[in-house]
């Protein structure tokens, strides 16, 4: 029988105030995990916290963090790691601003690198030692299908997402012997505020309405629709579960079939 129970597991969920991060927190809690929610907006975090199921004796909490303030972020993560034995890490951070790569400010790459890869690494270095002691852990990175095929008008994002994917694969090789898996999810067109921002950028470039642009985007997906954050959360929950113990070092597109590669 497949075992997807997360009872007695503790999850650190980044970007949990909305969208994909929120959906993952809701799903992990439904499977029995205790969730620590991280994001910048405290009011939204409180709202998500109130929605989390607690039927297995879980204890949920939140912590306000700013992924752009690296020193403060590192201090907070280390403090949390000293207090909690996290079994699951969900690395999920809002993407860099849309735009052509040639037009991007050089420092935009550095800032995005710090917010994504450096913050992921800080979390891993603080929490993985405890996972090693227990010989069990799950690290799940929410990236983008641009890891497979770069997306138009997302130059900085394409570059940084690829770096995170390479970091993830390398880390998976190093930690597998300790019972820790490291995998990445590649969301396609998922109905979030981020997708709205991207659609608006595409629409402006193509001089059409956002509604028309969204219709074009949907038509490029074999499923002919945008995905729901809960559909990303379902795959993340599986990867976090005992059932996925031999799934390691992979990038899994969750995109309705849109990515044009095997």
C-alpha positions as CSV (number, residue, x, y, z in Angstrom):
1,X,0.0,0.0,0.0
2,X,1.3,3.4,-0.9
3,X,2.4,5.4,2.1
4,X,1.9,9.2,1.7
5,X,1.3,9.9,5.4
6,X,3.3,12.8,6.8
7,X,2.3,12.3,10.4
8,X,5.0,13.5,12.8
9,X,6.9,15.3,10.0
10,X,7.8,18.9,10.2
11,X,7.9,21.0,7.0
12,X,9.5,24.4,6.3
13,X,7.5,26.0,3.5
14,X,9.0,29.1,1.8
15,X,6.7,31.6,0.0
16,X,3.8,30.2,1.8
17,X,1.6,33.3,1.9
18,X,0.0,32.7,-1.5
19,X,-0.1,30.8,-4.7
20,X,2.0,27.6,-5.0
21,X,3.6,27.9,-1.6
22,X,0.2,28.2,0.2
23,X,-1.2,25.3,-1.8
24,X,1.7,23.1,-0.8
25,X,1.4,24.0,2.9
26,X,-2.3,23.2,2.8
27,X,-1.6,19.8,1.2
28,X,1.2,18.9,3.6
29,X,-0.9,19.8,6.6
30,X,-3.8,17.6,5.2
31,X,-1.4,14.7,5.2
32,X,-0.4,15.2,8.8
33,X,2.7,17.4,8.7
34,X,3.4,20.4,10.9
35,X,4.2,23.4,8.8
36,X,6.4,26.4,9.5
37,X,5.3,29.1,7.0
38,X,7.8,31.7,5.6
39,X,7.1,34.8,3.7
40,X,7.2,38.6,3.9
41,X,3.5,39.4,4.4
42,X,2.5,38.7,8.0
43,X,-1.2,39.3,7.5
44,X,-1.3,36.7,4.6
45,X,0.7,34.3,6.6
46,X,-1.8,34.5,9.5
47,X,-4.6,33.9,7.0
48,X,-2.9,30.8,5.6
49,X,-2.1,29.6,9.1
50,X,-5.8,29.7,10.0
51,X,-6.6,27.5,7.0
52,X,-4.3,24.6,7.8
53,X,-5.8,21.4,9.0
54,X,-4.6,20.1,12.3
55,X,-6.1,16.7,12.8
56,X,-3.0,14.7,13.7
57,X,-1.8,16.8,16.6
58,X,0.2,19.1,14.4
59,X,1.6,22.4,15.5
60,X,1.7,25.0,12.7
61,X,3.4,28.4,12.9
62,X,4.8,31.2,10.7
63,X,7.9,33.4,10.5
64,X,8.2,36.7,8.6
65,X,11.3,36.7,6.5
66,X,12.7,38.9,3.7
67,X,14.7,36.9,1.1
68,X,16.5,40.0,0.0
69,X,18.1,40.6,3.4
70,X,20.6,37.7,3.4
71,X,22.1,38.4,6.8
72,X,18.8,38.6,8.6
73,X,17.5,35.6,6.7
74,X,20.4,33.5,7.7
75,X,20.0,34.4,11.3
76,X,16.3,33.5,11.3
77,X,16.8,30.2,9.5
78,X,19.5,29.1,11.9
79,X,17.4,30.0,14.9
80,X,14.5,28.0,13.4
81,X,16.8,25.0,12.7
82,X,18.1,25.1,16.3
83,X,14.5,24.8,17.6
84,X,12.8,22.6,15.1
85,X,13.7,19.2,13.5
86,X,12.6,19.9,10.0
87,X,12.1,16.8,7.8
88,X,10.9,18.6,4.7
89,X,12.1,21.8,3.0
90,X,10.0,23.5,0.3
91,X,12.2,26.0,-1.5
92,X,9.8,28.4,-3.2
93,X,10.5,32.1,-4.0
94,X,8.8,34.5,-6.3
95,X,10.5,34.9,-9.7
96,X,12.5,37.8,-11.0
97,X,10.8,40.5,-13.0
98,X,10.0,39.7,-16.6
99,X,12.0,41.2,-19.4
100,X,14.5,40.5,-22.2
101,X,17.8,39.3,-21.0
102,X,19.7,41.9,-23.1
103,X,17.8,44.7,-21.4
104,X,18.4,43.3,-17.8
105,X,20.5,45.3,-15.4
106,X,23.7,43.3,-14.6
107,X,22.9,43.4,-10.8
108,X,19.4,41.8,-11.5
109,X,21.2,38.5,-12.0
110,X,23.1,38.9,-8.7
111,X,20.0,39.9,-6.7
112,X,18.0,37.0,-8.1
113,X,20.9,34.5,-7.5
114,X,21.0,35.6,-3.9
115,X,17.2,35.4,-3.4
116,X,17.0,32.0,-5.0
117,X,20.1,29.9,-4.9
118,X,21.9,31.5,-1.9
119,X,18.8,31.4,0.3
120,X,18.2,27.8,-0.7
121,X,21.7,27.0,0.3
122,X,21.5,28.8,3.6
123,X,18.4,26.7,4.5
124,X,20.0,23.5,3.5
125,X,23.2,24.1,5.5
126,X,21.1,24.9,8.6
127,X,18.7,22.0,8.3
128,X,20.4,19.1,6.6
129,X,22.6,18.2,9.6
130,X,19.5,17.3,11.5
131,X,18.2,15.3,8.6
132,X,21.4,13.4,8.4
133,X,21.2,12.5,12.1
134,X,17.7,11.1,11.5
135,X,18.7,9.6,8.1
136,X,15.5,11.0,6.5
137,X,14.8,14.2,4.6
138,X,13.1,15.7,1.7
139,X,14.2,18.9,-0.2
140,X,11.8,20.1,-2.9
141,X,12.6,23.1,-5.1
142,X,9.9,24.9,-7.0
143,X,11.6,26.1,-10.2
144,X,10.2,26.5,-13.7
145,X,9.9,24.7,-17.0
146,X,12.5,27.1,-18.3
147,X,15.0,24.7,-16.9
148,X,14.1,22.5,-19.9
149,X,13.3,25.2,-22.5
150,X,14.0,28.9,-21.8
151,X,10.9,31.1,-21.8
152,X,10.5,34.3,-23.9
153,X,10.8,37.6,-22.0
154,X,12.1,35.9,-18.8
155,X,15.8,36.3,-19.3
156,X,16.9,36.7,-15.7
157,X,14.5,34.0,-14.5
158,X,15.7,31.5,-17.1
159,X,19.3,32.0,-16.0
160,X,18.8,31.7,-12.3
161,X,16.3,28.8,-12.5
162,X,18.9,26.8,-14.4
163,X,21.5,27.5,-11.7
164,X,19.0,26.3,-9.0
165,X,18.3,23.1,-10.9
166,X,22.1,22.3,-11.2
167,X,22.5,23.0,-7.5
168,X,19.6,20.7,-6.7
169,X,21.0,17.8,-8.8
170,X,24.5,18.2,-7.3
171,X,23.1,18.2,-3.8
172,X,20.9,15.2,-4.5
173,X,24.1,13.2,-5.3
174,X,25.8,14.2,-2.1
175,X,22.9,13.6,0.3
176,X,21.3,10.4,-1.1
177,X,23.4,8.1,1.1
178,X,21.9,9.8,4.2
179,X,18.3,9.0,3.2
180,X,17.7,12.6,2.0
181,X,16.2,13.2,-1.5
182,X,16.5,16.4,-3.4
183,X,14.0,17.0,-6.3
184,X,12.6,19.9,-8.3
185,X,9.2,20.7,-9.7
186,X,8.9,22.7,-12.9
187,X,5.5,24.5,-12.9
188,X,4.1,25.5,-16.2
189,X,1.3,28.0,-16.6
190,X,-0.2,27.9,-13.1
191,X,-2.9,30.4,-12.0
192,X,-1.0,32.7,-9.7
193,X,-0.2,36.4,-9.4
194,X,3.1,35.5,-11.0
195,X,1.4,34.2,-14.1
196,X,-0.7,37.3,-14.3
197,X,2.4,39.4,-14.3
198,X,4.0,37.3,-17.1
199,X,0.8,37.4,-19.2
200,X,0.6,41.2,-18.8
201,X,4.3,41.5,-19.9
202,X,3.7,39.3,-23.0
203,X,0.5,41.2,-23.8
204,X,2.3,44.5,-23.7
205,X,5.1,43.2,-26.0
206,X,2.6,41.8,-28.5
207,X,0.3,44.9,-28.3
208,X,-2.8,42.8,-27.4
209,X,-5.0,42.6,-24.3
210,X,-4.1,40.5,-21.4
211,X,-7.2,38.4,-22.0
212,X,-6.1,37.7,-25.6
213,X,-2.6,36.8,-24.3
214,X,-4.0,34.4,-21.7
215,X,-6.1,32.7,-24.4
216,X,-2.9,32.3,-26.6
217,X,-1.0,30.9,-23.6
218,X,-3.7,28.4,-22.9
219,X,-3.8,27.3,-26.5
220,X,-0.1,26.4,-26.3
221,X,-0.9,23.8,-23.5
222,X,-2.1,20.4,-24.7
223,X,-4.5,20.5,-21.7
224,X,-5.9,23.8,-23.0
225,X,-6.0,25.4,-19.6
226,X,-3.9,26.9,-16.9
227,X,-3.0,24.7,-13.9
228,X,-4.2,25.2,-10.4
229,X,-1.7,25.6,-7.5
230,X,-3.2,22.5,-5.9
231,X,-1.9,20.4,-8.8
232,X,1.6,21.4,-8.1
233,X,1.0,20.8,-4.4
234,X,-0.2,17.2,-5.1
235,X,3.1,16.3,-6.7
236,X,5.1,18.1,-4.0
237,X,3.3,16.1,-1.4
238,X,4.1,12.8,-3.1
239,X,7.8,13.8,-3.3
240,X,7.7,14.7,0.4
241,X,6.2,11.3,1.4
242,X,7.8,8.0,2.3
243,X,6.4,6.6,-1.0
244,X,8.9,8.7,-3.0
245,X,12.0,7.4,-1.2
246,X,13.7,6.3,-4.4
247,X,12.9,9.4,-6.4
248,X,16.0,11.6,-6.3
249,X,17.7,14.2,-8.3
250,X,15.0,14.8,-10.9
251,X,13.2,17.8,-12.4
252,X,9.5,17.0,-12.9
253,X,7.4,19.3,-15.2
254,X,3.9,19.9,-14.0
255,X,2.7,21.8,-17.0
256,X,-0.2,20.1,-18.7
257,X,2.2,18.7,-21.3
258,X,3.4,22.1,-22.6
259,X,7.2,21.6,-22.4
260,X,8.4,20.4,-25.8
261,X,10.9,17.9,-24.6
262,X,10.9,14.3,-23.3
